[in-house]
């Protein structure tokens, strides 16, 4: 589970709830009509814009924001370099019996062991990376769309509340409830967009970049092994994917 996502949602939600609860009457922030306008409108527009498969597929993609696990790139490089050493000492076929935790690396090694040409390996792996990016982009785009729609329906609810208020000015007792609908729909739309949909969309984009980067490391590393590069050369090639701090730490670890 991605702890930072959970912590962020808990902190954001908790602070909003606390700010509401410490007021005089927290119940004034609960309005079913406002919730129906914002939630119903946002979901309705989402289904209009996208196919059912895309909408329901997004649920699986959003899970990556909470449960997705990306192999640390430095650990992945170490594993690939070890595989390179083993292949150079013994043979490429010796990698067939090695247990590899990362599924994408395991698949890449299996293609190499099966004797597939380097160009074909690159095509297969890069195609999979491309489809991964596409799936993540669809999920992020749907969440971005929901983040745009929620405030818009908050404004729709505000207009509905104002119309109801203006239509019943002769009865002062109806002004309060109508005004509540007008204000709370804007609040609900802003919270849904800025506390949930937009942050989750950004999280998916960041997670996608991380996962794509690790898979590009796998592609480069396995192709280097197939081409018979020296393990030191493999390590140098893959070090380019590390950020400066991680590269410095790796150099210090190697020197020690």
Buried (B, 14 or more C-beta within 10 A) or exposed (E): EBEEBEEBBEEBEEEBEEEBEEEEEEEEBEBEBBBEBBBEBBBEBBEEBBEEEBBEBBEEBBEBBBEBEBBEBBEBBBBBBEBBBBBBEEEBEBBEEBEBEBEBBBBBBBBBBEEBEBEEBBEBBEEBBEEBBEBBBBBBBBBBBBBBBBBBBBBBBBEBBBEBBEEBEEEEEBBEBBBBBBBBBBBBBBBBBBBBBBBBBBBBBEBBEBBBBBBBBBBBBBBBBBEEBEBEEBBEBBBEBBEEEBBEEBEEEEEE
